[in-house]
Amino acid sequence: MQGGYLSATEAAAEPGADAVGLADQVLMDNLFCQLDMALALLDHDLRYVQVSNRLAALNGMPSQAHVGRTPMELLPGIDPASYLPACRRVLAGESVSGVEVRVPVAGGAAAQIRLEHFRPVLVDGQVAGIAVVTVDVTEARAPRCRPRRCATASGASHQSSTP
């Protein structure tokens, strides 16, 4: 065991272990615990199975509060009419990238997020469901003031307030 995490080789060596299933589970647990990214695993019914701490923080609720619920239940900005067909395409083998949604976040604010979907295939060839990587793109999508216009605008407001 290294750093508190069981390796797939160590898991497979456990007496009576289903080596393939255990190795898959260890890999998934390590991904969700060690990577500092907003990551979720949805089952074939599009319900959360596993959620990283980073995604839980972004959504403003504990990881366990996600389990068994769908993204549409937790994130009102997701439109089921477009999201469900996209997820079905992922389960059929297609990657779906760049789905952007505006969702409420902790503190009552809103965030613009980009969802990247792919289909994780386990060691035995079974599809684990849908993996979703969430990227907060709020800052990247915020209107930006060009430096020259900002300087002009601040200068104009300064001049108008001077007697």
ZAMARGU-4260 file (C-alpha; in steps of 0.2 Angstrom, whole numbers, plus 5000, padded with zeros to 4 digits):
<rodrens>
0) 5000/5000/5000 | 5007/5017/4995 | 5002/5033/5002 | 4986/5025/5010 | 4980/5019/4993
5) 4979/5000/4988 | 4987/4997/4971 | 4978/4986/4958 | 4991/4973/4960 | 4989/4972/4979
10) 4970/4972/4977 | 4971/4957/4965 | 4983/4948/4977 | 4970/4948/4991 | 4964/4930/4995
15) 4947/4927/4987 | 4947/4943/4978 | 4938/4945/4961 | 4955/4952/4953 | 4947/4961/4939
20) 4933/4969/4948 | 4943/4974/4963 | 4957/4981/4952 | 4943/4991/4943 | 4937/4998/4959
25) 4954/5002/4966 | 4958/5011/4950 | 4941/5021/4951 | 4944/5025/4969 | 4961/5031/4966
30) 4956/5042/4952 | 4942/5050/4962 | 4953/5052/4978 | 4969/5058/4971 | 4965/5069/4956
35) 4961/5087/4959 | 4948/5089/4947 | 4929/5089/4946 | 4925/5071/4941 | 4909/5061/4942
40) 4904/5043/4937 | 4886/5041/4931 | 4878/5023/4930 | 4868/5018/4914 | 4853/5026/4922
45) 4863/5042/4923 | 4863/5042/4942 | 4879/5047/4951 | 4889/5033/4957 | 4904/5042/4963
50) 4909/5060/4964 | 4926/5069/4968 | 4928/5081/4982 | 4931/5095/4970 | 4915/5092/4961
55) 4905/5091/4977 | 4913/5108/4982 | 4908/5116/4966 | 4890/5109/4967 | 4889/5115/4985
60) 4885/5098/4993 | 4893/5083/5000 | 4899/5069/4988 | 4886/5056/4996 | 4872/5068/4993
65) 4875/5066/4974 | 4874/5047/4974 | 4858/5039/4967 | 4853/5056/4960 | 4854/5062/4942
70) 4863/5078/4936 | 4846/5085/4931 | 4840/5083/4949 | 4854/5092/4956 | 4858/5105/4943
75) 4843/5114/4937 | 4853/5122/4922 | 4854/5106/4913 | 4840/5103/4900 | 4835/5085/4900
80) 4829/5087/4882 | 4847/5089/4876 | 4857/5081/4889 | 4848/5064/4889 | 4851/5061/4871
85) 4870/5067/4873 | 4872/5054/4887 | 4864/5040/4877 | 4877/5044/4863 | 4891/5042/4876
90) 4885/5026/4881 | 4884/5020/4863 | 4903/5024/4862 | 4904/5043/4856 | 4913/5056/4866
95) 4903/5072/4870 | 4913/5087/4873 | 4909/5105/4876 | 4892/5105/4884 | 4890/5121/4893
100) 4877/5125/4906 | 4874/5139/4918 | 4871/5132/4936 | 4868/5139/4953 | 4883/5136/4965
105) 4886/5138/4983 | 4882/5155/4990 | 4868/5158/4977 | 4879/5164/4963 | 4879/5156/4946
110) 4893/5147/4937 | 4896/5143/4918 | 4902/5125/4917 | 4908/5114/4903 | 4905/5096/4904
115) 4916/5083/4895 | 4909/5066/4894 | 4917/5049/4890 | 4914/5031/4892 | 4926/5022/4904
120) 4928/5004/4899 | 4933/4992/4913 | 4947/4979/4912 | 4934/4965/4908 | 4927/4976/4893
125) 4911/4981/4902 | 4906/5000/4901 | 4907/5007/4918 | 4894/5021/4914 | 4898/5039/4909
130) 4913/5048/4916 | 4910/5067/4917 | 4923/5080/4919 | 4917/5097/4924 | 4927/5113/4921
135) 4921/5129/4928 | 4923/5142/4913 | 4914/5156/4922 | 4929/5167/4922 | 4933/5163/4904
140) 4916/5167/4898 | 4914/5184/4908 | 4914/5199/4897 | 4931/5207/4897 | 4935/5226/4896
145) 4948/5230/4884 | 4962/5239/4893 | 4961/5255/4882 | 4942/5256/4884 | 4944/5253/4903
150) 4956/5267/4904 | 4945/5279/4894 | 4930/5274/4904 | 4939/5277/4921 | 4946/5293/4914
155) 4929/5299/4909 | 4921/5295/4925 | 4935/5304/4934 | 4933/5319/4924 | 4915/5320/4926
160) 4916/5319/4945 | 4929/5334/4945 | 4921/5351/4948
</rodrens>
